[in-house]
Amino acid sequence: MGSASSMLTQYDIEEVQEHCNNLFSQQEIVSLYQRFCQLDRNAKGFISADEFLSVPEFAMNPLSHRLLNMVDGFNFKDFVAFLSAFSAHASPQQKIELIFKVFDSDRNGKVSFKDMLEVLKDLSGSFMSDDQREEVLSLVLREAGYSKDSYLTLDDFIKVLGQSDLNMDVEVHVD
């Protein structure tokens, strides 16, 4: 499983399946491995940030630079674990954990008001002014019982987003 030119064994498939909490079937894992091999152009057994950018949907994502920090150097198991958050079978908590990692770009386990503003700016672009973003984010935090000075941990994130009506139906379809 180390190099892209090798074939997956039944043991490899089962190991990866267990690693991703059985969110993908064995056939889906084989399909994901084929896609991984296509992306791993140098057949080194891992995917670089540049190789990830070759996926048009990824390159066009307004958060792609944040996602690149998370995925650069992924091996196949990391790749499947990352994509498992986009599975139709992933729990809301698994999806929230991925969202938290996107916000926590410095990986300190906390998300600051500044971190949230940066993501909101990436998502809204020129459709909102800096003042509008600050006002909206301050209101959302206040309604959830937090202030601009709060640092949200993963548990806080789960508490806030888990109680929301947030639609987390973003999925990766595996053919």
N, C-alpha and C positions, 0 to 999 in steps of 0.2 A: 504494500500500500504506500510505501515511501516514495516511489517515483511514478510519474504519470503514465509511464509506458507499461508498468506492471498491471496485472489483472487482479481484480478483487477475488479473494477466496470466500467461501461460505463463512469461515471464521471472521474475516474482515467485515463482511456485511453485518453479521450479528453483533460484532463489537461496536460498529458505528451506530447500529440501530439502538443498542443499549445506551451508548453515549448521548444520543439525542432523545432519550426517554421514549423510544418507540413511536415517535411522532411521524415517522416515514416507514412505509412498507419496504420490504426487501427490494422489490422492483423499482420503487422510487429512489432508493439508495444507489442502485445500479445506474439509473438515469442521471442522478446527481453526479456520480463519479465520471460518467461520460462527459458531462458538462464541465466538470472540474478539469478534466484532461484537456478539453478544448481551450479553456482559459489559461492553463499552465503551459504556455507556448514553449517555454524552455525545458519542459519536462524535468523540472527540479524537485517536484513534489510539494511545491507551495505556490501560492498566487501572490504576485506583487500588486501594489496599488495600481500601477500602469495597466496590468492585465485585467484588474477589476473594472477599470475605466473603459475597457473595450466592450462592456455590456451597455448598450445604449440607454436602457432604463435606469441604470445606475449612474451613468455619466450625466444624465439630465436631471437627476434628483437634486433639489436645492440643498440638501444636507449631505451631498456626496463627499465633500471634504471632511466632514465629521465622521462619516461612515468609513472613509479610507483609513483614518487613524485606528479604527477598530479591526479592520480586515487585512491590513498589509502583513504579508508573511503567513497567511493561513495555510495550514496543511488540510488534507481532506476532512479529517474529523472536525477541525475548527470550522471549516466551511459549512458542513452539515449542521453543526451545533448553532451557528449563526443563522442559517436559513430556517432552522426549526421554529424560531420565533414567528416566522411568517407562515407556518403551517396552519391549515384549517383546524387542526386538532390542538394547537397550542392554547394554553390557558391565558386568560387576561393577565395574570401575574407574570407569565413568561414574556408576554408582549410589553408589559410595563417595565420589566427589567431591561429589555433592549432599549426602550425609549429613554430610560434613566441613563444608560451607558452613552447614548447619543448626546444627552445634555451634559454629562459629566466628562467633558473632553480632557480634563487634566487627570482624570482617574483617581481623584482623592476621596471618593466615596460620598461627596457632598455636591449639591447643585446650588449655586448662588443666584441671586437676582440677576447679576451680570451674565451668568451662563444662560439663563432663561431668555434674557433680552437678545443675546446673540443668536440663539436658535430661532426666536420669533422674527428677528430681522432677516435671517436666511430664508425663512418660510414666506414672509410677507413682502420682501423686496421693497420696491418703491410705492407699494399700495398703502403703506402706513408710514407716518412720520415717526421719528424717535420719541417724540412726546406722546403720540397716540399709543405706541407700543408700551411705554412705561405706564401710562394710565390704565390700559387694559390689564397688563400683568399685575399691577398693584391691586386692582380690583379683584382679580381672580385669587390672588394670594390672601387678601383680606377676607374674602368670603370663605376661604378654606381654613381660616384661623392662623394665617402666617403674615409676616410683614416683609418689607423689602430687605430687612436686615437678616432674615431667616436663611439658614442653610438647610436645604431639604436632603434627608438621607433617603435611601431606597425605601425604607418603611414609610416615610412621609409620602413619598411618591405613590406608593401602592395605596396608601390611605386616601390621598386626594384623587388619583385617577381611577382607582377601583370603585369609588362611589359615584363616579361621573357617568354620564350617558355617552361617553366617548366611544365612537365607532372604531373598533380596532380590527376591521375585517380585511386589512391588507394581507394578501396572501401571495405566495410564490407557487405557481402551478408547475408540477413536475410531470413531464411527458415521458 
